[in-house]
Amino acid sequence: MIPKQSTYRDRLQPWHLIRHLPNCQRLTVARFARRPDAESYLNALRRLMPAVPHTIVFVNAVSALGENTVPIQTQLSIEV
């Protein structure tokens, strides 16, 4: 996948709640500005769908310093 330049909205909501799918795929369920909001939503999803695995991920696009560089996507997976 080609890295895309992050938008202002992407930088405002770095906490993503993802659902794990077969074949190492994932689906972003929701995005949040604060981690406690993501944890609360995760707890609600676990009560509603206990058999479906979800994970909170911090996605931060590092700003490019030069004109010819591409932002690097860094992800930190957090198991709650």
C-alpha positions, -999 to +999 in steps of 0.1 A: +000+000+000+013+035-008+014+058+022-009+088+018-003+121+034-023+124+066-052+149+067-060+172+096-089+149+105-065+119+107-043+138+131-073+147+153-084+111+158-053+089+162-070+062+183-086+035+160-108+006+171-102-023+147-120-056+142-098-085+132-110-104+101-098-136+085-066-137+064-048-111+085-073-084+074-087-057+096-116-033+096-116+001+113-148+003+134-144+037+149-119+065+154-114+086+185-095+116+197-090+103+232-080+068+244-106+066+273-133+071+247-119+042+226-117+020+257-154+028+266-165+019+231-144-013+232-161-023+265-195-018+250-186-038+219-172-066+240-206-068+259-226-068+226-202-091+206-180-111+230-168-136+203-155-109+179-119-098+186-113-060+187-081-040+194-074-004+201-046+010+178-028+043+180-020+055+144+003+085+141+015+099+108+049+114+113+050+148+095+075+150+066+104+173+071+113+176+034+093+181+003+104+148-013+097+126+018+066+106+025+050+103+059+056+070+077+026+053+093+034+040+128+010+018+147+009+008+183-014-020+192-029-019+227-046-049+242-071-039+269 
